[in-house]
Amino acid sequence: IDPRTGKLLAMTGSLDMAYGFGFNRAIQPQQPGSTAKIFTYTYGIRRGFLPNTLFCDRPLTILMPAGSKTWNPSNYGDKYRGWLTMSDALRQSLNGVAIMTALGDVTDADTLNAVGNAGPDSIVVLSRLFGIKSLWKPYPSVAIGAFEATLLEMAYAYAALANGGMYHPPKLIQKINGQEVPDDSTRSHRAISEQEAYIVTSMFRNPLRPGGTGAGFFGRVGFQFPAAGKTGTTNDSRDCWFVVFTPEIVVAVWVGYDDNRPLRNGTGSSAAMPIAAEFIKRVAGQLQFPDWTMPSGVELKKFNSTTGRIKSPDEPPEETDLEAVFPIAASENKN
């Protein structure tokens, strides 16, 4: 997708193109898993959390509305990291922190009450601004992609982030009888502010860096360039996702079976990411690979991924360093 215009540049719905023409999996709903954290962490930034806000990653029990059972979400591999920043939790795709972000909880309590919490509902509303039309319910599990969306919907949601918060609806038909179909700007809208989009994009660059779930991406492409992205893997590896985006292109990949059986040892990074990397390699000659332009009112800061302490420019680099963009006033108050 070209995020600047909403033009669909390419779409493949099947390994068998003849069969896929009749059954296009790119427009069939699937669970997006952790790729849906684009909405969770955008909501977190909008409610006042910062990239270095601290959360305690631990096993959780979520109290659901009356008549429902409690819910015990878990991280991939049932591993927990303790205290760390929101950016680091995104980099490692930790489900518990995403749920805490949705519920607005920065405590270390083992039991969280979701009854009457407005966070999940706000995430559903936000997803609509990003073009999600599939039916999502305001449950805490919406924070980690429990409800279905199509690959096309998710790709265009990330395109809005790539385009500085401006959403363009899918433009699937480019020409009719050789004549260019004009853009319809009345169907475009601003999903989030340019500053919010730049902050969230800076956080989504970290999954592609060392220690992130998509850290192998640039190695597969063979060169570095400004990009952000996210992996996604649902229960039992039934859905494997990878989305990578730059200011000029969004590439989204889903891998799975029609009968919903698991992929053996499949993850977003092992099954979907190599496809996106190969695509970028093949079209690299047609791309410019520009970086995003920083809007006013924000600035880039380095910070300790475990403690959240913002580092001064003259401090030596450390393995625990992360970087992200902050509102200027907020970053000045974090030292």
Backbone as numpy.savetxt, mean C-alpha at the origin, in Angstrom:
# Nx Ny Nz CAx CAy CAz Cx Cy Cz
-0.52 1.30 -15.64 -1.37 2.49 -15.64 -0.48 3.73 -15.64
-0.89 4.73 -16.39 -0.25 6.04 -16.29 -1.03 6.83 -15.23
-0.45 7.04 -14.04 -1.21 7.70 -12.96 -1.52 9.16 -13.25
-0.82 9.76 -14.18 -1.03 11.17 -14.48 -2.32 11.41 -15.27
-2.78 10.38 -15.97 -3.96 10.53 -16.83 -5.05 9.51 -16.56
-4.70 8.39 -15.91 -5.63 7.30 -15.72 -5.68 6.34 -16.89
-4.82 6.52 -17.88 -4.83 5.64 -19.04 -4.32 4.25 -18.66
-5.07 3.25 -19.07 -4.63 1.87 -18.91 -3.67 1.53 -20.04
-2.43 1.23 -19.69 -1.39 0.99 -20.69 -1.33 -0.47 -21.11
-1.62 -1.39 -20.20 -1.58 -2.82 -20.52 -2.36 -3.57 -19.45
-2.98 -4.69 -19.85 -3.70 -5.53 -18.89 -3.69 -6.97 -19.41
-3.33 -7.89 -18.53 -3.35 -9.31 -18.86 -4.18 -10.01 -17.79
-5.15 -10.81 -18.21 -6.05 -11.46 -17.26 -5.87 -12.95 -17.13
-4.90 -13.52 -17.85 -4.74 -14.97 -17.83 -3.40 -15.37 -18.41
-2.93 -16.55 -18.01 -1.75 -17.12 -18.66 -2.06 -17.46 -20.11
-3.27 -17.93 -20.35 -3.73 -18.27 -21.69 -4.52 -17.09 -22.22
-3.92 -16.33 -23.12 -4.55 -15.10 -23.58 -5.89 -15.35 -24.27
-6.00 -16.47 -25.01 -7.26 -16.76 -25.69 -8.35 -17.01 -24.65
-8.00 -17.77 -23.61 -8.96 -18.05 -22.55 -9.19 -16.80 -21.71
-8.11 -16.07 -21.44 -8.20 -14.90 -20.58 -9.04 -13.78 -21.16
-9.18 -13.76 -22.50 -10.01 -12.73 -23.11 -11.46 -12.88 -22.64
-11.87 -14.13 -22.38 -13.23 -14.36 -21.92 -13.36 -14.30 -20.41
-12.26 -14.52 -19.68 -12.29 -14.50 -18.22 -11.08 -13.73 -17.74
-11.29 -12.47 -17.48 -10.19 -11.56 -17.14 -10.08 -11.44 -15.63
-9.04 -12.06 -15.06 -8.87 -12.05 -13.61 -8.51 -10.68 -13.06
-8.09 -9.78 -13.92 -7.77 -8.43 -13.45 -9.01 -7.67 -13.01
-10.18 -8.13 -13.42 -11.41 -7.46 -12.99 -12.28 -8.39 -12.15
-11.67 -9.48 -11.63 -12.36 -10.38 -10.71 -11.92 -10.04 -9.29
-12.83 -9.95 -8.34 -12.45 -9.56 -6.98 -11.64 -10.63 -6.26
-10.61 -10.19 -5.56 -9.74 -11.04 -4.75 -9.45 -10.31 -3.44
-9.03 -11.04 -2.42 -8.59 -10.37 -1.19 -7.24 -9.69 -1.44
-7.14 -8.39 -1.20 -5.88 -7.68 -1.48 -4.81 -7.84 -0.42
-5.16 -8.38 0.76 -4.16 -8.55 1.80 -3.51 -7.22 2.14
-2.20 -7.26 2.35 -1.49 -6.08 2.85 -1.37 -4.95 1.84
-1.71 -5.19 0.57 -1.71 -4.04 -0.35 -2.79 -3.04 0.06
-3.81 -3.50 0.81 -4.86 -2.59 1.28 -4.37 -1.66 2.39
-3.16 -1.87 2.88 -2.63 -0.99 3.91 -2.36 0.42 3.40
-2.47 0.62 2.10 -2.41 1.98 1.56 -3.48 2.85 2.21
-4.66 2.28 2.44 -5.76 3.03 3.06 -5.56 3.16 4.57
-5.05 2.10 5.18 -4.85 2.10 6.63 -3.85 3.16 7.04
-2.70 3.20 6.36 -1.66 4.14 6.76 -1.94 5.56 6.27
-2.68 5.68 5.18 -3.13 7.02 4.80 -4.08 7.56 5.86
-4.97 6.70 6.35 -5.85 7.10 7.45 -5.04 7.47 8.68
-4.01 6.69 8.99 -3.17 7.00 10.14 -2.53 8.37 10.06
-2.00 8.70 8.89 -1.40 10.03 8.69 -2.46 11.11 8.82
-3.64 10.87 8.28 -4.70 11.88 8.31 -5.22 12.11 9.73
-5.15 11.09 10.58 -5.64 11.27 11.95 -4.57 11.82 12.87
-3.36 12.03 12.35 -2.33 12.70 13.14 -1.12 11.88 13.52
-1.11 10.59 13.17 0.10 9.80 13.40 1.20 10.27 12.45
2.44 10.02 12.83 3.60 10.39 12.02 4.37 9.13 11.62
5.23 9.21 10.62 5.99 8.03 10.23 6.81 7.41 11.36
7.19 8.21 12.36 7.97 7.67 13.48 7.14 7.47 14.75
5.81 7.51 14.65 4.97 7.18 15.80 5.23 5.75 16.23
5.36 5.54 17.54 5.71 4.22 18.06 4.48 3.36 18.34
4.58 2.09 17.97 3.57 1.09 18.27 4.27 -0.14 18.84
3.55 -0.88 19.67 4.08 -2.12 20.23 3.48 -3.30 19.48
4.29 -3.95 18.67 3.83 -5.11 17.89 3.79 -6.33 18.79
2.59 -6.88 19.00 2.42 -8.01 19.90 1.13 -8.76 19.52
0.90 -9.96 20.07 -0.37 -10.66 19.83 -1.52 -9.85 20.40
-2.62 -9.79 19.67 -3.75 -8.97 20.06 -5.03 -9.80 20.17
-5.91 -9.35 21.05 -7.29 -9.83 21.10 -8.18 -8.63 20.86
-9.02 -8.71 19.84 -9.90 -7.59 19.49 -11.32 -7.92 19.92
-11.90 -7.05 20.75 -13.29 -7.21 21.16 -14.20 -6.67 20.07
-15.05 -7.55 19.56 -15.95 -7.20 18.46 -17.32 -6.84 19.00
-18.23 -6.32 18.14 -19.57 -5.96 18.61 -20.31 -7.13 19.26
-21.30 -6.81 20.07 -22.06 -7.83 20.80 -22.57 -8.90 19.85
-22.43 -10.15 20.26 -22.86 -11.26 19.43 -21.77 -11.84 18.56
-20.66 -11.10 18.43 -19.53 -11.59 17.64 -18.46 -12.14 18.57
-17.67 -13.04 18.05 -16.56 -13.58 18.81 -15.40 -12.57 18.83
-14.47 -12.79 19.75 -13.25 -11.99 19.72 -12.42 -12.42 18.52
-11.54 -11.54 18.12 -10.69 -11.80 16.94 -9.24 -11.71 17.38
-8.44 -12.69 16.94 -7.02 -12.73 17.28 -6.18 -12.70 16.01
-5.96 -11.51 15.46 -5.14 -11.41 14.24 -3.68 -11.75 14.53
-2.96 -12.10 13.50 -1.55 -12.46 13.69 -0.72 -11.92 12.55
0.57 -11.79 12.79 1.52 -11.44 11.74 1.86 -12.67 10.92
2.42 -12.45 9.74 2.90 -13.55 8.92 4.00 -14.30 9.68
3.83 -15.60 9.83 4.79 -16.39 10.58 4.65 -16.31 12.08
3.62 -15.61 12.56 3.38 -15.46 14.00 4.59 -14.90 14.74
5.29 -13.97 14.10 6.44 -13.33 14.73 6.10 -11.89 15.07
6.59 -11.43 16.25 6.27 -10.10 16.74 7.55 -9.36 17.11
7.57 -8.05 16.91 8.81 -7.26 17.01 8.86 -6.31 18.18
7.81 -6.19 18.98 7.84 -5.24 20.09 7.70 -3.81 19.59
8.30 -2.86 20.32 8.16 -1.45 19.98 8.94 -1.11 18.71
8.28 -0.40 17.82 8.90 0.07 16.58 8.03 1.16 15.98
8.54 1.83 14.96 7.82 2.94 14.35 6.78 2.44 13.35
5.83 3.31 13.06 4.81 2.98 12.08 5.43 2.69 10.72
6.46 3.44 10.34 7.13 3.20 9.06 7.79 1.84 9.00
8.42 1.44 10.11 9.07 0.14 10.13 8.04 -0.99 10.10
6.90 -0.78 10.74 5.83 -1.77 10.70 5.30 -1.95 9.29
5.20 -0.85 8.54 4.81 -0.94 7.14 5.88 -1.64 6.32
7.13 -1.29 6.56 8.24 -1.91 5.83 8.20 -3.43 5.98
7.91 -3.91 7.21 7.88 -5.35 7.48 6.49 -5.96 7.33
5.50 -5.13 7.02 4.12 -5.55 6.80 3.55 -6.28 8.02
3.60 -5.63 9.16 3.11 -6.22 10.41 1.62 -5.93 10.57
0.83 -6.98 10.62 -0.63 -6.82 10.65 -1.13 -6.16 11.93
-0.53 -6.52 13.07 -1.01 -5.98 14.34 -0.92 -4.47 14.38
0.17 -3.91 13.89 0.34 -2.46 13.92 -0.65 -1.78 12.96
-0.93 -2.42 11.84 -1.93 -1.86 10.93 -3.29 -1.78 11.62
-3.64 -2.82 12.37 -4.92 -2.83 13.08 -4.92 -1.78 14.19
-3.81 -1.65 14.91 -3.71 -0.62 15.93 -3.81 0.77 15.32
-3.23 0.96 14.14 -3.35 2.23 13.44 -4.81 2.52 13.12
-5.51 1.51 12.63 -6.92 1.69 12.29 -7.76 2.03 13.52
-7.42 1.42 14.66 -8.18 1.66 15.88 -7.65 2.84 16.68
-6.54 3.44 16.23 -5.99 4.61 16.91 -5.39 4.29 18.25
-4.83 3.09 18.42 -4.32 2.65 19.73 -2.80 2.57 19.72
-2.15 3.33 20.60 -0.70 3.31 20.69 -0.25 2.77 22.05
-1.11 2.06 22.74 -0.77 1.48 24.04 -0.13 0.11 23.83
0.21 -0.55 24.94 0.72 -1.91 24.86 -0.28 -2.91 25.46
-1.56 -2.53 25.50 -2.59 -3.43 26.02 -2.78 -4.61 25.08
-2.99 -5.79 25.63 -3.17 -6.99 24.82 -4.56 -7.10 24.23
-5.54 -6.42 24.83 -6.92 -6.48 24.37 -7.38 -5.09 23.94
-7.89 -4.99 22.73 -8.37 -3.71 22.19 -9.86 -3.82 21.91
-10.57 -2.76 22.18 -12.02 -2.74 21.98 -12.35 -2.03 20.66
-12.91 -2.79 19.73 -13.27 -2.21 18.44 -14.71 -1.73 18.40
-15.47 -1.97 19.46 -16.88 -1.61 19.48 -17.02 -0.08 19.46
-17.72 0.42 18.46 -17.94 1.85 18.35 -16.75 2.64 17.85
-15.66 1.97 17.49 -14.48 2.67 17.00 -14.72 3.15 15.56
-14.45 4.41 15.31 -14.75 5.01 14.01 -13.67 4.74 12.96
-12.52 4.19 13.37 -11.43 3.99 12.44 -11.76 3.13 11.23
-12.28 1.91 11.43 -12.60 1.06 10.28 -13.58 1.71 9.31
-14.58 2.40 9.84 -15.53 3.08 8.96 -14.84 4.18 8.16
-13.93 4.89 8.80 -13.18 5.96 8.11 -12.31 5.38 7.00
-11.76 4.20 7.22 -10.94 3.56 6.19 -11.79 3.16 5.00
-12.99 2.66 5.25 -13.89 2.31 4.15 -14.24 3.56 3.34
-14.55 4.66 4.01 -14.86 5.91 3.33 -13.66 6.38 2.51
-12.48 6.27 3.08 -11.26 6.68 2.38 -11.03 5.82 1.14
-11.28 4.53 1.26 -11.08 3.64 0.11 -11.98 4.04 -1.05
-13.17 4.53 -0.74 -14.08 4.99 -1.79 -13.48 6.19 -2.54
-12.81 7.08 -1.81 -12.17 8.22 -2.45 -11.07 7.77 -3.40
-10.48 6.61 -3.12 -9.42 6.06 -3.96 -9.97 5.13 -5.05
-11.29 5.11 -5.20 -11.88 4.38 -6.31 -12.31 2.96 -6.04
-12.26 2.51 -4.78 -12.71 1.16 -4.47 -14.24 1.13 -4.47
-14.80 0.32 -5.34 -16.26 0.21 -5.44 -16.77 -1.10 -4.88
-15.89 -2.06 -4.64 -16.29 -3.33 -4.04 -16.84 -3.08 -2.64
-17.72 -3.98 -2.19 -18.38 -3.80 -0.90 -17.43 -4.16 0.24
-17.03 -3.16 1.01 -16.20 -3.37 2.20 -17.01 -3.01 3.43
-16.84 -3.79 4.49 -17.55 -3.54 5.73 -16.61 -2.92 6.76
-17.12 -2.08 7.63 -16.26 -1.37 8.60 -15.88 -2.24 9.79
-15.21 -3.34 9.52 -14.69 -4.21 10.56 -13.19 -3.95 10.73
-12.61 -4.25 11.87 -11.17 -4.03 12.06 -10.31 -4.73 11.01
-10.78 -5.85 10.48 -10.00 -6.60 9.49 -9.85 -5.86 8.17
-10.62 -4.78 7.97 -10.45 -3.99 6.75 -9.06 -3.38 6.70
-8.42 -3.22 7.87 -7.08 -2.63 7.95 -6.02 -3.49 7.30
-6.28 -4.79 7.15 -5.28 -5.70 6.58 -5.81 -6.41 5.33
-6.81 -5.81 4.68 -7.24 -6.30 3.37 -8.09 -7.54 3.38
-9.02 -7.65 4.33 -9.84 -8.85 4.42 -10.97 -8.88 3.39
-11.35 -7.71 2.87 -12.47 -7.66 1.93 -11.96 -7.52 0.50
-12.72 -8.05 -0.43 -12.23 -8.22 -1.79 -12.24 -6.91 -2.60
-11.31 -6.84 -3.53 -11.24 -5.76 -4.51 -10.62 -6.35 -5.77
-10.85 -5.71 -6.88 -10.23 -6.19 -8.11 -8.81 -5.63 -8.24
-8.02 -6.30 -9.04 -6.67 -5.82 -9.32 -6.72 -4.44 -9.96
-7.71 -4.23 -10.83 -7.85 -2.93 -11.47 -8.15 -1.83 -10.44
-9.03 -2.12 -9.48 -9.34 -1.15 -8.44 -8.11 -0.80 -7.63
-7.36 -1.81 -7.20 -6.18 -1.56 -6.38 -5.11 -0.80 -7.16
-4.96 -1.12 -8.44 -3.97 -0.42 -9.25 -4.31 1.06 -9.35
-5.58 1.38 -9.55 -5.97 2.78 -9.67 -5.94 3.50 -8.33
-6.12 2.77 -7.23 -5.95 3.39 -5.91 -4.50 3.82 -5.72
-3.57 2.94 -6.07 -2.16 3.30 -5.96 -1.79 4.39 -6.96
-2.48 4.44 -8.08 -2.22 5.50 -9.05 -2.55 6.87 -8.47
-3.60 6.93 -7.65 -3.94 8.20 -7.01 -2.82 8.65 -6.07
-2.24 7.70 -5.35 -1.11 8.03 -4.47 0.09 8.48 -5.30
0.35 7.76 -6.38 1.47 8.11 -7.25 1.30 9.47 -7.89
0.05 9.90 -8.04 -0.26 11.16 -8.72 -0.51 12.29 -7.72
0.10 12.20 -6.56 0.00 13.28 -5.60 -1.36 13.43 -4.96
-2.12 12.31 -4.89 -3.42 12.34 -4.23 -4.58 12.59 -5.16
-4.32 12.80 -6.46 -5.39 13.06 -7.43 -5.80 11.75 -8.10
-7.08 11.39 -7.95 -7.59 10.15 -8.53 -8.18 10.40 -9.92
-7.71 9.60 -10.89 -8.30 9.58 -12.22 -8.97 8.23 -12.42
-10.23 8.19 -12.84 -10.89 6.90 -13.06 -10.27 6.17 -14.24
-10.46 4.87 -14.33 -9.87 4.10 -15.44 -10.29 4.64 -16.80
-9.28 4.85 -17.64 -9.53 5.19 -19.03 -9.10 3.99 -19.86
-10.06 3.11 -20.14 -9.75 1.84 -20.79 -9.75 1.95 -22.31
-10.54 2.85 -22.85 -10.62 3.03 -24.31 -9.86 4.29 -24.68
-8.81 4.13 -25.48 -7.96 5.26 -25.83 -8.40 5.92 -27.14
-8.82 5.10 -28.11 -9.20 5.64 -29.42 -10.45 4.94 -29.93
-11.23 5.67 -30.71 -12.38 5.11 -31.42 -12.27 5.53 -32.88
-12.19 4.53 -33.77 -12.02 4.80 -35.20 -10.82 5.70 -35.46
-9.76 5.43 -34.69 -8.52 6.18 -34.89 -8.48 7.53 -34.23
-9.59 7.96 -33.63 -9.64 9.26 -32.98 -9.41 9.13 -31.49
-8.53 9.97 -30.96 -8.22 9.96 -29.53 -9.47 10.32 -28.71
-9.74 9.50 -27.70 -10.86 9.80 -26.80 -10.39 10.87 -25.81
-11.06 12.00 -25.75 -10.59 13.07 -24.84 -10.76 12.68 -23.38
-9.88 13.22 -22.55 -9.99 12.99 -21.11 -11.21 13.71 -20.56
-11.86 13.07 -19.60 -13.02 13.67 -18.94 -12.61 14.06 -17.52
-12.16 15.30 -17.38 -11.64 15.76 -16.09 -12.73 15.87 -15.03
-13.99 15.86 -15.44 -15.06 15.99 -14.46 -15.19 14.73 -13.61
-14.62 13.61 -14.06 -14.71 12.37 -13.31 -13.50 12.19 -12.37
-12.54 13.08 -12.46 -11.37 13.03 -11.58 -11.65 13.83 -10.32
-10.98 13.47 -9.24 -11.16 14.21 -8.00 -9.93 14.04 -7.11
-9.79 14.91 -6.15 -8.69 14.81 -5.20 -9.09 13.89 -4.06
-8.35 12.80 -3.89 -8.63 11.83 -2.82 -8.05 12.32 -1.49
-6.80 12.78 -1.53 -6.11 13.32 -0.35 -5.25 14.48 -0.81
-4.72 15.24 0.14 -3.91 16.39 -0.22 -2.57 15.95 -0.80
-1.94 16.86 -1.51 -0.62 16.57 -2.09 0.40 16.26 -1.00
0.31 16.97 0.13 1.23 16.73 1.24 1.01 15.35 1.85
-0.25 14.98 2.06 -0.54 13.65 2.61 -0.04 12.57 1.68
-0.27 12.74 0.38 0.18 11.75 -0.59 1.70 11.61 -0.58
2.41 12.73 -0.46 3.87 12.68 -0.47 4.40 12.00 0.79
3.76 12.25 1.94 4.18 11.59 3.18 3.96 10.09 3.09
2.76 9.68 2.65 2.46 8.25 2.57 3.35 7.57 1.53
3.58 8.22 0.40 4.47 7.66 -0.61 5.87 7.45 -0.05
6.36 8.39 0.74 7.69 8.24 1.34 7.75 7.01 2.24
6.66 6.71 2.94 6.61 5.52 3.78 6.59 4.25 2.94
5.91 4.29 1.80 5.81 3.11 0.94 7.07 2.88 0.10
8.05 3.76 0.21 9.35 3.49 -0.42 10.16 2.51 0.43
9.88 2.47 1.74 10.67 1.62 2.62 10.47 0.12 2.42
9.29 -0.38 2.02 9.19 -1.82 1.75 10.11 -2.32 0.64
10.57 -1.42 -0.24 11.47 -1.82 -1.32 12.94 -1.70 -0.92
13.18 -1.23 0.30 14.54 -1.06 0.78 14.95 -2.23 1.66
16.23 -2.34 2.02 16.68 -3.47 2.86 15.82 -3.65 4.10
15.46 -4.89 4.38 14.62 -5.19 5.52 13.14 -5.17 5.21
12.77 -4.74 4.00 11.37 -4.67 3.61 10.91 -5.94 2.91
9.60 -6.13 2.85 9.06 -7.33 2.22 9.29 -7.34 0.71
9.56 -6.17 0.12 9.85 -6.10 -1.31 11.29 -5.74 -1.60
12.19 -6.09 -0.68 13.59 -5.63 -0.78 14.31 -6.17 -2.00
13.85 -7.27 -2.57 14.53 -7.85 -3.72 14.14 -7.25 -5.05
13.25 -6.27 -5.05 12.72 -5.77 -6.31 13.79 -5.14 -7.20
14.56 -4.19 -6.66 15.55 -3.51 -7.49 16.63 -4.46 -7.98
16.96 -5.46 -7.18 17.93 -6.46 -7.62 17.44 -7.22 -8.83
16.15 -7.51 -8.86 15.58 -8.22 -10.01 15.50 -7.33 -11.24
15.20 -6.04 -11.04 15.16 -5.12 -12.17 16.56 -4.87 -12.71
17.53 -4.77 -11.81 18.91 -4.58 -12.22 19.41 -3.16 -12.07
18.57 -2.23 -11.61 19.01 -0.86 -11.38 18.04 -0.19 -10.42
18.51 0.89 -9.80 17.71 1.64 -8.83 17.01 2.80 -9.53
15.85 3.17 -9.03 15.13 4.33 -9.52 14.10 4.72 -8.47
13.59 5.96 -8.50 12.60 6.38 -7.49 11.31 5.58 -7.65
10.96 4.83 -6.62 9.76 4.00 -6.67 9.30 3.67 -5.26
8.06 3.30 -5.15 7.47 2.84 -3.90 6.61 1.63 -4.22
6.26 0.87 -3.19 5.45 -0.31 -3.48 5.07 -1.09 -2.24
4.34 -2.17 -2.47 3.84 -2.99 -1.37 3.56 -4.40 -1.83
3.93 -5.36 -0.98 3.56 -6.75 -1.19 2.24 -7.04 -0.47
1.63 -8.16 -0.83 0.43 -8.61 -0.14 0.32 -10.12 -0.25
0.03 -10.77 0.88 -0.14 -12.23 0.90 -1.29 -12.54 1.85
-2.32 -13.24 1.37 -3.46 -13.56 2.21 -3.26 -14.92 2.87
-4.21 -15.31 3.71 -4.12 -16.56 4.47 -3.84 -17.75 3.56
-2.89 -18.58 4.01 -2.51 -19.81 3.28 -1.98 -19.52 1.88
-1.54 -18.28 1.64 -0.96 -17.91 0.34 -1.93 -18.14 -0.80
-3.21 -17.83 -0.56 -4.21 -18.00 -1.63 -4.17 -16.83 -2.62
-3.72 -15.68 -2.16 -3.60 -14.50 -3.02 -2.23 -13.88 -2.78
-1.49 -13.68 -3.83 -0.16 -13.05 -3.74 -0.16 -11.81 -4.62
0.17 -10.68 -4.03 0.09 -9.39 -4.70 1.43 -8.66 -4.66
1.61 -7.80 -5.64 2.70 -6.82 -5.58 2.30 -5.61 -6.41
2.47 -4.43 -5.84 2.21 -3.17 -6.55 3.46 -2.32 -6.42
3.93 -1.80 -7.55 5.06 -0.85 -7.54 4.62 0.37 -8.33
5.02 1.56 -7.86 4.58 2.76 -8.56 5.66 3.83 -8.55
5.63 4.65 -9.60 6.49 5.81 -9.77 5.58 6.96 -10.21
6.11 8.16 -10.40 5.24 9.24 -10.88 4.65 9.00 -12.26
5.23 8.07 -13.05 4.76 7.89 -14.43 4.13 6.53 -14.73
4.22 5.57 -13.79 3.64 4.25 -14.08 3.30 3.52 -12.78
2.24 2.73 -12.84 1.85 1.83 -11.75 1.76 0.44 -12.35
2.41 -0.52 -11.69 2.35 -1.91 -12.12 1.80 -2.73 -10.95
0.70 -3.43 -11.18 0.06 -4.24 -10.13 -0.07 -5.67 -10.62
0.26 -6.62 -9.75 0.25 -8.04 -10.11 -0.47 -8.84 -9.04
-1.36 -9.73 -9.46 -1.98 -10.71 -8.57 -1.68 -12.10 -9.10
-1.33 -13.02 -8.20 -1.09 -14.42 -8.56 -1.94 -15.30 -7.65
-2.69 -16.21 -8.24 -3.52 -17.12 -7.46 -4.21 -18.11 -8.36
-5.00 -19.00 -7.76 -5.74 -20.02 -8.50 -7.22 -19.67 -8.53
-7.89 -20.07 -9.60 -9.33 -19.82 -9.71 -10.13 -20.54 -8.65
-9.66 -21.73 -8.22 -10.39 -22.49 -7.21 -9.98 -22.12 -5.79
-9.18 -21.06 -5.65 -8.80 -20.50 -4.35 -7.91 -21.43 -3.53
-7.27 -22.39 -4.17 -6.36 -23.24 -3.41 -5.05 -22.49 -3.16
-4.32 -22.85 -2.11 -3.10 -22.11 -1.76 -1.98 -22.30 -2.78
-1.13 -21.29 -2.87 0.13 -21.43 -3.61 1.16 -21.98 -2.63
1.80 -23.05 -2.98 2.77 -23.66 -2.08 3.95 -22.70 -1.86
4.12 -22.27 -0.62 5.21 -21.36 -0.23 5.17 -20.03 -1.00
3.99 -19.66 -1.48 3.88 -18.42 -2.24 3.70 -17.21 -1.35
4.31 -16.10 -1.73 4.11 -14.80 -1.07 4.07 -13.73 -2.15
3.70 -12.55 -1.76 3.73 -11.45 -2.71 5.12 -11.21 -3.27
6.13 -11.36 -2.42 7.51 -11.11 -2.87 8.05 -12.23 -3.73
7.63 -13.47 -3.50 8.19 -14.59 -4.27 7.39 -14.89 -5.53
6.07 -14.64 -5.52 5.24 -15.01 -6.66 4.89 -13.83 -7.56
4.54 -12.69 -6.97 4.07 -11.55 -7.76 5.16 -10.55 -8.11
6.07 -10.29 -7.17 7.10 -9.28 -7.40 7.99 -9.58 -8.62
8.42 -10.83 -8.85 9.26 -11.08 -10.03 8.58 -10.72 -11.35
7.25 -10.86 -11.41 6.53 -10.51 -12.64 6.58 -9.01 -12.87
6.35 -8.24 -11.81 6.41 -6.78 -11.93 7.81 -6.33 -12.30
8.83 -6.94 -11.70 10.21 -6.57 -12.00 10.55 -6.86 -13.46
10.11 -8.00 -13.95 10.39 -8.36 -15.35 9.69 -7.39 -16.30
8.47 -6.99 -15.95 7.76 -6.03 -16.79 8.52 -4.70 -16.85
8.96 -4.20 -15.68 9.69 -2.93 -15.66 10.97 -3.05 -16.50
11.67 -4.16 -16.41 12.88 -4.36 -17.21 12.57 -4.24 -18.70
11.45 -4.81 -19.13 11.13 -4.85 -20.55 10.67 -3.49 -21.09
10.09 -2.65 -20.25 9.60 -1.35 -20.73 10.49 -0.20 -20.29
11.63 -0.51 -19.68 12.50 0.53 -19.12 12.90 1.57 -20.16
13.08 1.15 -21.39 13.48 2.08 -22.44 12.43 3.10 -22.78
11.19 2.86 -22.36 10.09 3.79 -22.65 9.78 4.71 -21.47
10.53 4.55 -20.37 10.26 5.31 -19.15 11.39 6.29 -18.85
11.05 7.37 -18.15 12.03 8.39 -17.76 12.50 8.23 -16.32
11.71 7.55 -15.48 12.01 7.32 -14.06 12.26 8.61 -13.29
11.33 9.58 -13.36 11.50 10.81 -12.57 11.20 10.55 -11.10
11.64 11.45 -10.26 11.30 11.39 -8.84 10.10 12.29 -8.61
9.45 12.10 -7.47 8.35 12.99 -7.10 8.90 14.35 -6.69
8.14 15.39 -6.94 8.50 16.74 -6.52 7.91 17.00 -5.13
8.76 17.39 -4.19 8.30 17.61 -2.83 7.43 18.86 -2.76
6.22 18.75 -2.23 5.36 19.93 -2.09 5.81 20.78 -0.90
5.25 21.96 -0.78 5.56 22.82 0.35 4.97 22.25 1.63
5.58 22.60 2.77 5.02 22.23 4.05 5.47 20.89 4.60
6.35 20.19 3.88 6.86 18.90 4.35 8.37 18.86 4.14
9.03 17.93 4.84 10.47 17.76 4.66 10.88 16.33 4.99
11.97 15.90 4.39 12.49 14.55 4.58 13.34 14.49 5.84
13.11 13.45 6.65 13.87 13.27 7.88 14.32 11.82 8.01
15.49 11.63 8.61 15.94 10.30 9.01 15.63 10.10 10.49
15.30 8.86 10.84 14.98 8.58 12.24 15.32 7.13 12.56
15.43 6.85 13.85 15.70 5.49 14.31 14.42 4.67 14.20
14.50 3.54 13.49 13.29 2.75 13.22 12.71 2.11 14.47
13.51 1.97 15.53 13.05 1.33 16.76 12.56 2.34 17.78
13.31 3.43 17.97 12.95 4.43 18.99 12.13 5.58 18.45
12.21 5.81 17.13 11.50 6.92 16.52 12.22 8.25 16.60
13.39 8.28 17.24 14.11 9.55 17.41 14.60 10.06 16.06
14.26 11.32 15.76 14.73 11.94 14.53 16.19 12.32 14.68
16.98 12.02 13.66 18.42 12.24 13.71 18.78 13.57 13.08
19.82 14.17 13.61 20.32 15.41 13.03 21.15 15.08 11.78
21.27 16.02 10.85 21.97 15.74 9.59 23.42 15.31 9.75
24.08 15.72 10.87 25.50 15.40 11.03 25.74 14.06 11.74
24.69 13.36 12.12 24.87 12.06 12.76 25.23 11.00 11.73
26.14 10.08 12.08 26.53 9.03 11.12 25.36 8.08 10.86
25.30 7.47 9.67 24.23 6.52 9.35 24.37 5.23 10.16
23.23 4.61 10.45 23.19 3.35 11.18 22.23 2.40 10.48
22.38 1.09 10.76 21.51 0.10 10.13 20.06 0.28 10.53
19.81 0.87 11.68 18.44 1.05 12.16 17.78 2.31 11.60
18.46 3.04 10.72 17.90 4.26 10.16 16.78 3.97 9.16
15.75 4.78 9.19 14.75 4.85 8.14 14.59 6.32 7.78
13.98 6.58 6.63 13.67 7.96 6.29 12.25 8.04 5.75
11.64 9.17 6.00 10.29 9.43 5.53 10.07 10.93 5.57
8.94 11.34 5.05 8.60 12.76 4.98 7.63 13.10 6.11
7.85 14.27 6.72 7.04 14.75 7.83 6.48 16.12 7.52
5.32 16.46 8.09 4.94 17.88 8.10 6.01 18.68 8.84
6.36 19.84 8.34 7.50 20.58 8.91 7.30 20.86 10.39
6.14 21.33 10.79 5.91 21.64 12.20 6.04 20.40 13.06
5.54 19.26 12.58 5.57 18.02 13.36 6.99 17.51 13.52
7.78 17.58 12.45 9.14 17.06 12.53 10.00 17.95 13.44
9.69 19.24 13.50 10.46 20.11 14.38 10.18 19.79 15.83
9.00 19.25 16.13 8.66 18.91 17.51 9.11 17.52 17.93
9.69 16.74 17.00 10.16 15.39 17.31 11.69 15.41 17.29
12.31 15.51 18.46 13.76 15.51 18.48 14.26 14.81 19.71
